[in-house]
Amino acid sequence: MRFTLKSICTDRACGGAAFIALVAAAMLSAPASAADGVFIQQAGQPGHSAQPVSFSAPAIKPPSSTPRSGITQPTPETAAAATGRNFAGTLETGQFNQVFQAQAGGSSLSNVGILGGQHDNVNVLQGGKDLSNVVLVNTKGLTVDVVQPTGTAPINALVLRLPNGALDVIQPKGAPPVNIARLPNGGIVLFRR
């Protein structure tokens, strides 16, 4: 069994608690047949015993005799058609980056790219019928929040850390300007009204 854990907690206490909860869930969800009954029986006995230990192998279910038609049945996550027509894509290169994308309504599209970043956080909140494309390049420890109420104009922005240390937000020519607010921790909020 393999789990991938990506922490969304900023302090070590929260991350440690989340890790312990995940490990406990994994241990409790292990099937009972995975336990080795022979070991458990022997561990409960003091020293050596002359009693024979029995072991029974789990029953193997024979394959079904129904013929296969050559058509693969869809998996549960692909069986039902997606609703809302939402899409959220993420491309991350770098280390310890976190991206959170929430789309409350339908017909939203969000793409986030972090290229060469470290410890960056991007949060995208869309109300519905929204489009956003945000790319961070060469940033470290930057928090960018993208907020779009339902049906607002697209937010397309390239957030770039320049060699002199300045932070620049670049938008496509002719695009409606995005409102930018600075956060006290040095992060920025990109939003539409």
N, C-alpha and C positions, 0 to 999 in steps of 0.2 A: 504494500500500500504506500502511495507516495502523495505527499501534500506539498503545495507551494504556498508559502505565506508571504504576503506583502503587507507590512505594517503600515497603518494609517495613523498610528499614535506618535506624538512628538516627544513624550517622555518615556524613560525606560520602565517605569513602574507599570504603565498601561500596556506597553509592548510585552513585558514579562507576563502579565496577567493574561493577555490574549494568547500567548504561546502555551501557557499552562492549560488554558481552556481547550485549545486545539488538541494538545496531546491527550488530555483526559477524554475528549470526544472520540479520538481515534482509538484509544484503548477500549472504551466502552462499546464502540461499534464493531469491534473485531468479532467474527463469528465464533460461537462456542466450539465448533469443530476444530478451530485452529489451536486450541489448547491441547497439550500433550498429556493425555490421561495417565500414562505410565509414570511420567515424572511426578505428577501430583500425588499419585498413590504411594510412590516410593518416598517422597519427601515427608509424608505424614507418619511414616513408620520409624520407630527408633532403631538405629543400628541395622544389622543384617537380620533378615527373617527367612525362615524356610518356606513361607507361604509362596505358592506360585502366583505370578502376576499374569493376568489375562489381558489381551489386547484384541480389540475388534476393529477391523478396518471399516471406514465409512462406506455405505452402500453406493455403488456407482450406477447411475441411471443410464439405461441403454438408450441409444439414439432413437429418435422417433422414426416411425416407418412411413411418414407422409412424404410424398415426393416433393422436391423443390422445383419451383418454376423458373429459377434463374433471375428472379426479380428480388432485389434486396429491399427488405422492409425498412422504412425510415425509423431512425432513433427517436425517442420521445421528444428531445429538444428540437428536432426538425420536422416532426409529424404535423404539428399545427402551424398554420401560416402565421407569420409575424404580424402583430397588430401595431397600429400607430405610425408605421412607416418611418421610424426613427433609426438613425445610424450614428454611432460614436466610435471613432477610430483614434488609435494612439500609436505613435512611433517614438520610442525612447532609446536614445543612446547616451551613455554616461553612467553615473552611479547614484544610487539612492534617491531617484526621482519618484514623485508621487503624482498621479493624475486621477481626478474624480470628475465624472461627467454625469449629470442628472438631467433628464429630459421629461418634463411633466406632461406636455401635450403631445400631439402627433405631428408628423411631417417635419421633424427637426433633423439637422445634420450638423455634426460637430467633428472636427479633426484637430488633434493636438499633436505637435511635434516638439520634442526636446532633443536638441542636437548638441552633444558635448557638454551637457549640464551636469551639475552635481548638487544634490540636496535641494532641488527645485520642486515647488508645489504648484500645480495648475488645477483650478476648480472651475468647471463650466456648469452653469445653471441656465436651462432654457425652458421657457414657458410653452412653446409650441409654434410651429411654422417658422422656425428660426434657422439661420445658417451661421456658423462660425468656423474660422480657420485661424489657429494661433500657433506660431512657431517660436520657440525660444532657442537662441543660438549663443553658445559660449557664456552661459549664465551660471552663477553659483549662489545657492541659498536664496533664490528669488521666489516669491509667492505672487502668482498672477490669478486673479479672480475674473471670470467672464460672466456677466449677468445680462440676460436678454429676456425681457418680458415678451409675451405672446405677440408674434407678428412684427417684430422690429426689423430694421434694416440689418443686413449682414455685418458681422464683425470679422474683418480680415486684418490681421496684424502680425508683423514680424518684430519680436522683441529681441534686441541685439545688444550685447555688452561689447562696447568698443575697446580697442587696445589702451586708450587713455583712462579706462574705468567708467566712462559715462554710459548711461543706459539710454537707448534710443528705441522708439516705437515707430515702425515704418508701416505705412498703409499703401494700398494700390492707388495709382493716380486716378482721380475722378471719383473715388469712393467717398461716401458721406463720412465726415470725421467722427471718430469714436471719442466718447467722453473718457478721460483718464483721471483717476483719483489716486493719490499716493496714500499708502497705509503707514501708520506709525512705525511698524517693524521694517520698513523699507520696501514692502511689496507694492503692487499696483492693482487697481481694479479697472477693467475695461467694461464699459456699459453703454447701453442705449436707453433713452427715455421714452 
